[in-house]
Amino acid sequence: MASSDDKPCELCELIPSTTWYAEYDEPFRFTILDCDSCDVPMAVIGKHKSSLTEEESRVVQAALGKIADEKYPQGWVFDDNMRQIPDHYHIHARPYPPWWKKP
């Protein structure tokens, strides 16, 4: 699939260049891997679309949360601000920055 500017979508064409934690086919296709830009775990939906249903979001966040709990025992937060690839849904699990007020 092409992105909005007719370049190939790098999230549609995932190339294993970082750590891959898990691949899911059910209830829908998505992959959890380290982001090659910021080196934090992220989930990438297998279908080229820019948003998820509430149920899809729950499934993805539960799976990504398990990885984040192991990698960041001091705490972490979801970040679904899709800066570089805004038209293919992905979500990051980022460690709390030192200044963050933990819940």
C-alpha positions in Angstrom: 0.0 0.0 0.0 1.2 3.5 -0.7 1.1 6.3 1.8 -0.7 9.6 1.1 2.3 10.9 -0.8 2.6 7.8 -3.1 5.7 6.4 -1.4 5.5 2.8 -0.2 4.3 2.6 3.4 7.2 1.3 5.5 4.7 0.0 8.1 2.9 -2.1 5.5 6.2 -3.5 4.4 7.7 -4.2 7.9 11.3 -5.3 7.5 12.8 -7.1 10.5 15.6 -4.7 11.4 14.9 -4.4 15.2 13.7 -6.7 17.9 10.4 -8.3 17.2 8.4 -9.4 20.3 5.3 -10.9 18.8 3.2 -11.4 15.7 -0.6 -11.9 15.9 -3.1 -13.1 13.3 -6.1 -13.3 15.6 -8.4 -11.5 16.2 -6.6 -9.4 13.5 -3.1 -9.0 12.2 -0.6 -6.9 14.2 3.1 -7.0 15.2 4.9 -5.8 18.3 8.5 -4.7 17.6 11.0 -2.1 18.6 10.6 1.2 16.6 13.6 1.7 14.4 13.4 5.5 15.1 13.1 5.7 18.8 14.0 2.1 20.0 10.8 1.6 22.1 8.3 -1.2 21.7 5.4 -0.4 19.4 2.5 -2.2 17.9 1.8 -1.9 14.1 -1.5 -2.9 12.7 -1.3 -5.2 9.6 -3.9 -3.3 7.7 -3.2 0.2 6.3 -5.6 2.4 8.2 -5.2 5.4 10.5 -7.4 4.4 13.4 -8.7 1.5 15.4 -12.1 0.5 16.8 -12.4 0.5 20.6 -12.2 -3.3 20.7 -9.1 -3.3 18.4 -7.5 -0.7 20.6 -8.1 -2.8 23.8 -6.5 -5.9 22.1 -3.4 -4.0 20.9 -2.9 -2.2 24.2 -3.2 -5.3 26.3 -0.6 -7.1 24.1 1.8 -4.1 24.0 1.3 -3.5 27.7 2.6 -6.9 28.6 5.8 -6.2 26.6 6.1 -2.7 28.2 5.6 -4.1 31.7 8.6 -6.4 31.2 10.8 -3.8 29.5 10.0 -0.9 31.8 9.3 -2.1 35.3 9.6 1.5 36.6 6.6 2.5 34.5 5.6 3.5 31.0 2.9 5.2 29.0 1.1 4.6 25.6 1.9 7.1 22.9 -0.2 6.9 19.8 0.8 10.3 18.3 1.8 9.1 14.8 4.3 11.7 13.9 6.3 10.3 11.0 3.7 7.9 9.5 0.3 9.4 10.3 -1.8 7.2 8.0 -0.9 3.7 9.2 -1.9 3.1 12.8 0.8 2.3 15.3 1.2 2.9 19.0 4.4 3.2 21.2 5.0 2.2 24.8 7.4 4.8 26.2 9.2 4.7 29.5 8.3 7.5 31.8 10.7 10.4 31.4 12.5 11.5 34.6 10.2 14.6 35.0 6.9 12.6 34.5 4.5 12.5 37.5 3.8 8.8 37.8 0.2 7.8 38.6 
